Amino acid sequence: MSKPSIYGYTFDQLAAWLEDRGYSKYWASRVWQQLYRERAADFAAMADVPETCTALLADQLLIGSMDVHVQQESRDGTVKFLFRLADGHLIETVLMRHKFGLTVCVTTQVGCNIGCSFCASGLLAKKRDLASGEIVEQIMQVQRYLDEAGRGERVTHTVVMGIGEPFDNFDHLIAFLRIVMDPKGLAIGPRHITVSTSGLAEKIRAFADLNLRVNLALSLHAPNNELRTRIMKINRAIPIEELMEAIDDFIARTNQRVTIEYILLKDVNDGVEQALELAELLRGREGSVHVNLIPYNPVDEHSQYQRSEESTVRAFFDTMKKRGFSCSVRLEHGTDIDAACGQLRSKQLREEGEPSLAQ
């Protein structure tokens, strides 16, 4: 981007930026209000802000850096957006409807280097990190979609579970969290935000140090090193023992429960034997973790993996419950569209002739 996005500034940073240019904190409050409460899509449209101020903002900052390239709407109300960034890269963002509110799943990187063997997000290696403003703008784009529908709905929750490893883009992730949690802006509370990681142990500890009160989810997906290394190459660098030590540190320092995400792959990691092994791995943490079982959404490029039978999912669930663990099966969204994370993006790139996907 030739100019930075205003969405990448916290309120304090924006106030300092304007003060350096002769505008008081009051005007920063007015601009912030117009951005996040009035959802101004153009600096010139900001009411009750001096024209000299909006002209300055327009000259030096961007208010929008992405466009909707593809939009898919599911029968269940899920909406998947494929955004084209200013440099031409594509990212995915998803709006999901729950009984408790509207959740947006955001992306933090263009591509992913974690290399999970079942995931569509990693079909292309990471091209770059997203700036904090690009992550914030995903929510703003979805909120404008809701505004245009005219039903008075607002984004109430966000999950950082889209393309990329959030903790591999740590500084921009933290800036994003501070911006969306600002009570005078989007005001999404920390308990309504979940960050998912594949297991960068030192970043888990750094996240605990910040004590943001944001929920943490760990993508575990296997109960032992041999199996986890086979399906998640990151386990070669950070084995389960090191990962669980970091999770224990997080729980001890924040007193927060951690969600253990476990995607069920037919005849790979979904047997009662693996459920018993997972229960043993997590033993002693029954009140500190919640196990979230995830039915697999098949991906064309990963045809070696299939969806578990419902009876298998139920047996795994029952095993975890009988051993005293809080457990759930993730409610599926968008099954009639490209449901898997990264699936729409990879499909679009394949159609556009991306060399690594067109083979």
C-alpha positions as CSV (number, residue, x, y, z in Angstrom):
1,M,0.0,0.0,0.0
2,S,1.3,3.5,-0.9
3,K,-0.3,4.9,2.3
4,P,-1.0,3.3,5.7
5,S,-4.6,2.4,6.6
6,I,-6.3,4.4,9.3
7,Y,-7.7,1.1,10.6
8,G,-4.2,0.2,11.7
9,Y,-4.1,2.9,14.3
10,T,-5.2,2.5,17.9
11,F,-7.1,5.5,19.3
12,D,-4.0,6.7,21.2
13,Q,-1.9,6.4,18.1
14,L,-4.5,8.3,16.0
15,A,-4.7,11.0,18.6
16,A,-1.0,11.4,18.7
17,W,-0.8,11.5,14.9
18,L,-3.4,14.3,14.7
19,E,-1.9,16.2,17.6
20,D,1.4,16.3,15.8
21,R,-0.4,18.0,12.9
22,G,-2.3,20.5,15.0
23,Y,-5.6,18.8,15.9
24,S,-6.6,18.1,19.5
25,K,-7.6,14.8,21.0
26,Y,-11.2,16.0,20.7
27,W,-11.0,15.8,16.9
28,A,-9.4,12.3,17.2
29,S,-12.5,11.3,19.1
30,R,-14.8,12.7,16.4
31,V,-12.8,10.8,13.7
32,W,-12.9,7.6,15.7
33,Q,-16.7,7.9,16.1
34,Q,-17.1,8.5,12.4
35,L,-14.9,5.4,11.6
36,Y,-16.4,2.8,13.9
37,R,-19.8,4.0,15.0
38,E,-21.0,5.8,11.8
39,R,-18.9,3.5,9.6
40,A,-17.8,6.3,7.3
41,A,-16.3,4.8,4.1
42,D,-14.8,8.1,2.9
43,F,-12.9,10.8,4.8
44,A,-15.0,13.4,3.1
45,A,-18.2,11.9,4.5
46,M,-17.1,12.4,8.1
47,A,-19.7,14.7,9.6
48,D,-18.7,17.3,12.2
49,V,-15.0,17.0,11.4
50,P,-13.2,20.1,9.9
51,E,-12.7,19.9,6.2
52,T,-9.0,20.7,6.7
53,C,-8.7,17.6,8.9
54,T,-10.5,15.2,6.6
55,A,-8.4,16.5,3.7
56,L,-5.2,15.8,5.7
57,L,-6.4,12.3,6.5
58,A,-7.3,11.6,2.9
59,D,-3.9,12.9,1.7
60,Q,-1.9,10.7,4.1
61,L,-4.0,7.7,5.1
62,L,-6.3,5.1,3.5
63,I,-9.8,4.3,4.7
64,G,-10.1,1.3,2.5
65,S,-7.6,-1.1,0.9
66,M,-9.6,-4.1,-0.2
67,D,-12.5,-5.0,-2.4
68,V,-15.0,-7.8,-2.5
69,H,-13.8,-10.2,-5.2
70,V,-16.2,-13.1,-4.6
71,Q,-19.1,-13.4,-2.1
72,Q,-20.9,-16.6,-1.3
73,E,-24.0,-16.8,0.9
74,S,-25.1,-20.1,2.5
75,R,-28.7,-21.2,3.2
76,D,-27.8,-21.1,6.9
77,G,-26.9,-17.4,6.7
78,T,-23.1,-17.9,6.6
79,V,-21.4,-15.5,4.2
80,K,-17.9,-16.0,2.9
81,F,-16.0,-13.1,1.4
82,L,-13.0,-13.3,-0.8
83,F,-11.3,-9.9,-0.6
84,R,-8.7,-8.6,-3.1
85,L,-6.1,-6.6,-1.3
86,A,-4.4,-3.5,-2.7
87,D,-1.4,-5.6,-4.0
88,G,-3.7,-8.1,-5.7
89,H,-3.5,-10.9,-3.1
90,L,-6.7,-12.7,-2.0
91,I,-7.8,-13.5,1.5
92,E,-10.9,-15.0,3.0
93,T,-13.2,-13.7,5.7
94,V,-16.4,-15.4,7.0
95,L,-19.5,-14.1,8.7
96,M,-21.3,-16.8,10.9
97,R,-24.7,-16.5,12.6
98,H,-25.0,-18.0,16.1
99,K,-27.8,-17.7,18.7
100,F,-25.5,-15.6,20.8
101,G,-24.6,-13.2,18.0
102,L,-22.7,-12.5,14.8
103,T,-19.2,-13.8,14.5
104,V,-16.5,-12.8,12.0
105,C,-13.6,-15.1,11.3
106,V,-10.6,-13.1,10.1
107,T,-7.4,-13.9,8.3
108,T,-4.0,-12.7,9.4
109,Q,-1.7,-13.8,6.6
110,V,-1.7,-14.2,2.8
111,G,-1.0,-18.0,2.7
112,C,0.4,-20.1,5.6
113,N,3.7,-21.7,6.3
114,I,2.5,-24.1,9.1
115,G,1.8,-26.8,6.6
116,C,-1.0,-28.8,8.1
117,S,-1.6,-31.7,5.7
118,F,-5.4,-31.5,5.9
119,C,-5.8,-27.7,5.5
120,A,-6.6,-25.7,2.4
121,S,-5.1,-22.5,3.9
122,G,-1.6,-23.9,3.5
123,L,-1.9,-24.9,-0.2
124,L,0.1,-21.8,-1.0
125,A,3.1,-20.8,1.1
126,K,2.9,-17.5,3.0
127,K,3.3,-14.5,0.8
128,R,3.2,-11.9,3.6
129,D,1.7,-10.9,6.9
130,L,-1.4,-8.7,6.9
131,A,-1.0,-5.3,8.5
132,S,-3.3,-4.7,11.5
133,G,-5.4,-2.3,9.4
134,E,-6.0,-5.0,6.9
135,I,-7.3,-7.3,9.7
136,V,-9.5,-4.7,11.2
137,E,-10.9,-3.8,7.8
138,Q,-12.2,-7.3,7.3
139,I,-14.6,-6.7,10.2
140,M,-15.5,-3.2,8.8
141,Q,-16.3,-4.6,5.4
142,V,-18.6,-7.3,7.0
143,Q,-20.2,-4.6,9.2
144,R,-21.0,-2.5,6.2
145,Y,-22.5,-5.5,4.5
146,L,-24.8,-5.8,7.6
147,D,-25.5,-2.1,7.6
148,E,-26.6,-2.3,3.9
149,A,-29.0,-5.1,4.8
150,G,-30.8,-2.6,7.1
151,R,-31.7,-5.0,9.9
152,G,-29.7,-3.1,12.6
153,E,-27.3,-6.0,13.1
154,R,-23.7,-5.6,14.3
155,V,-20.7,-7.8,14.6
156,T,-20.5,-9.0,18.3
157,H,-17.8,-11.7,18.2
158,T,-14.6,-12.4,16.3
159,V,-12.4,-15.5,15.9
160,V,-8.9,-15.3,14.5
161,M,-9.0,-18.6,12.8
162,G,-8.7,-17.7,9.1
163,I,-5.8,-18.1,6.7
164,G,-2.4,-18.0,8.5
165,E,-0.9,-18.6,11.9
166,P,-1.9,-15.5,14.0
167,F,1.0,-15.8,16.4
168,D,3.4,-15.7,13.4
169,N,2.1,-12.2,12.9
170,F,2.2,-11.3,16.6
171,D,2.6,-7.5,16.6
172,H,-0.1,-6.9,14.0
173,L,-2.4,-9.4,15.8
174,I,-2.1,-7.5,19.1
175,A,-2.7,-4.1,17.5
176,F,-5.8,-5.5,15.8
177,L,-7.1,-6.8,19.2
178,R,-6.6,-3.5,20.9
179,I,-8.4,-1.7,18.1
180,V,-11.5,-3.9,18.0
181,M,-11.8,-4.0,21.8
182,D,-11.7,-0.2,22.1
183,P,-15.0,0.6,24.0
184,K,-15.5,3.7,22.0
185,G,-15.1,1.9,18.7
186,L,-16.3,-1.6,17.7
187,A,-16.4,-2.5,21.4
188,I,-16.0,-6.2,20.9
189,G,-15.2,-7.5,24.4
190,P,-12.2,-9.8,25.0
191,R,-14.5,-12.7,26.1
192,H,-16.1,-12.4,22.7
193,I,-12.8,-12.9,20.9
194,T,-10.9,-16.1,20.3
195,V,-7.4,-16.5,18.9
196,S,-6.4,-19.9,17.5
197,T,-2.8,-21.1,17.3
198,S,-1.2,-24.2,15.9
199,G,1.2,-24.0,18.8
200,L,4.0,-21.4,18.9
201,A,4.9,-22.0,22.5
202,E,6.9,-18.8,23.1
203,K,4.2,-16.7,21.6
204,I,1.6,-18.4,23.8
205,R,3.7,-17.2,26.8
206,A,4.0,-13.7,25.3
207,F,0.3,-13.6,24.8
208,A,-0.2,-14.6,28.5
209,D,2.1,-11.7,29.5
210,L,-0.2,-9.2,27.9
211,N,-3.2,-10.4,29.9
212,L,-5.7,-9.2,27.3
213,R,-8.3,-11.6,28.6
214,V,-8.9,-12.8,25.1
215,N,-9.8,-16.5,24.6
216,L,-7.1,-18.9,23.4
217,A,-7.7,-22.0,21.3
218,L,-5.0,-24.6,20.5
219,S,-5.2,-26.5,17.3
220,L,-3.9,-29.9,18.6
221,H,-5.6,-32.4,16.3
222,A,-3.6,-35.4,17.6
223,P,-2.8,-36.9,21.0
224,N,0.8,-38.0,20.4
225,N,3.9,-36.7,18.7
226,E,4.1,-39.4,16.0
227,L,0.6,-38.7,14.7
228,R,0.7,-35.0,15.2
229,T,4.0,-34.7,13.3
230,R,2.5,-36.8,10.4
231,I,-0.4,-34.3,10.0
232,M,1.1,-31.1,11.3
233,K,4.8,-30.5,10.4
234,I,5.1,-27.8,13.1
235,N,5.2,-30.6,15.6
236,R,8.8,-31.4,14.5
237,A,9.9,-28.0,15.9
238,I,7.5,-27.8,18.8
239,P,6.5,-31.2,20.1
240,I,3.5,-31.8,22.3
241,E,5.4,-31.8,25.6
242,E,6.7,-28.3,25.0
243,L,3.4,-27.1,23.8
244,M,1.5,-28.4,26.8
245,E,4.0,-26.7,29.1
246,A,3.2,-23.4,27.4
247,I,-0.5,-24.1,27.7
248,D,-0.1,-24.8,31.4
249,D,1.8,-21.6,31.8
250,F,-1.0,-19.7,30.1
251,I,-3.7,-21.2,32.3
252,A,-1.7,-20.5,35.5
253,R,-0.9,-16.9,34.6
254,T,-4.3,-15.9,33.2
255,N,-6.7,-18.2,35.0
256,Q,-8.5,-18.7,31.7
257,R,-9.8,-21.9,30.2
258,V,-8.2,-23.0,26.9
259,T,-10.1,-24.6,24.0
260,I,-8.4,-27.7,22.5
261,E,-9.4,-27.9,18.9
262,Y,-9.4,-31.4,17.4
263,I,-10.3,-32.0,13.8
264,L,-11.6,-35.5,13.2
265,L,-10.1,-37.3,10.2
266,K,-11.6,-40.6,9.3
267,D,-9.5,-43.6,10.3
268,V,-6.6,-41.3,11.2
269,N,-7.2,-39.7,14.5
270,D,-10.8,-40.3,15.3
271,G,-10.9,-43.7,17.1
272,V,-11.7,-44.4,20.7
273,E,-8.1,-45.3,21.1
274,Q,-7.1,-41.8,20.2
275,A,-9.8,-40.3,22.4
276,L,-8.5,-42.3,25.4
277,E,-5.0,-41.1,24.6
278,L,-6.2,-37.5,24.3
279,A,-7.9,-37.8,27.7
280,E,-4.7,-39.1,29.2
281,L,-2.7,-36.3,27.7
282,L,-5.1,-33.7,29.2
283,R,-5.5,-35.5,32.5
284,G,-5.3,-33.1,35.4
285,R,-6.6,-30.2,33.3
286,E,-10.3,-31.3,33.3
287,G,-11.5,-27.9,34.6
288,S,-9.0,-25.8,32.6
289,V,-9.7,-27.0,29.0
290,H,-12.6,-27.4,26.7
291,V,-12.3,-29.9,23.9
292,N,-13.9,-28.8,20.6
293,L,-14.3,-31.6,18.1
294,I,-14.4,-30.4,14.5
295,P,-16.0,-32.5,11.7
296,Y,-13.7,-32.3,8.7
297,N,-14.7,-30.4,5.6
298,P,-13.2,-32.4,2.7
299,V,-10.7,-30.5,0.4
300,D,-10.1,-31.6,-3.2
301,E,-6.3,-31.2,-2.8
302,H,-6.2,-33.3,0.3
303,S,-8.2,-36.3,-0.9
304,Q,-6.4,-38.7,1.5
305,Y,-8.6,-37.4,4.3
306,Q,-12.3,-38.0,4.7
307,R,-15.0,-37.0,7.1
308,S,-15.6,-39.2,10.1
309,E,-18.8,-41.1,10.5
310,E,-21.4,-39.5,12.9
311,S,-21.2,-42.6,15.1
312,T,-17.4,-42.2,15.3
313,V,-17.8,-38.6,16.3
314,R,-20.3,-39.5,18.9
315,A,-18.1,-42.3,20.4
316,F,-15.1,-39.8,20.6
317,F,-17.4,-37.2,22.3
318,D,-18.8,-39.7,24.7
319,T,-15.3,-40.9,25.6
320,M,-14.1,-37.4,26.5
321,K,-17.3,-36.7,28.5
322,K,-17.0,-39.9,30.5
323,R,-13.5,-38.9,31.5
324,G,-14.7,-35.6,32.9
325,F,-13.9,-33.2,30.1
326,S,-16.1,-30.4,28.8
327,C,-16.6,-31.3,25.2
328,S,-18.6,-30.1,22.2
329,V,-18.9,-30.8,18.5
330,R,-18.5,-27.7,16.4
331,L,-21.7,-26.5,14.8
332,E,-21.1,-26.4,11.0
333,H,-21.6,-23.3,8.9
334,G,-21.7,-22.9,5.2
335,T,-21.7,-26.6,4.2
336,D,-23.4,-25.7,0.9
337,I,-20.6,-23.3,-0.1
338,D,-16.7,-23.6,0.1
339,A,-16.8,-24.3,3.8
340,A,-13.2,-25.2,4.6
341,C,-10.9,-22.4,5.5
342,G,-8.9,-21.3,2.5
343,Q,-11.0,-23.4,0.1
344,L,-12.6,-20.5,-1.8
345,R,-9.3,-18.8,-2.1
346,S,-7.5,-21.9,-3.5
347,K,-10.4,-22.6,-5.9
348,Q,-10.3,-19.0,-7.2
349,L,-6.5,-19.0,-7.6
350,R,-6.8,-22.4,-9.5
351,E,-9.4,-20.9,-11.8
352,E,-7.1,-17.9,-12.4
353,G,-4.2,-20.1,-13.2
354,E,-2.0,-20.0,-10.1
355,P,0.9,-22.3,-11.1
356,S,1.1,-24.2,-7.8
357,L,-2.6,-25.0,-7.8
358,A,-3.3,-25.6,-11.5
359,Q,-1.3,-28.8,-11.7
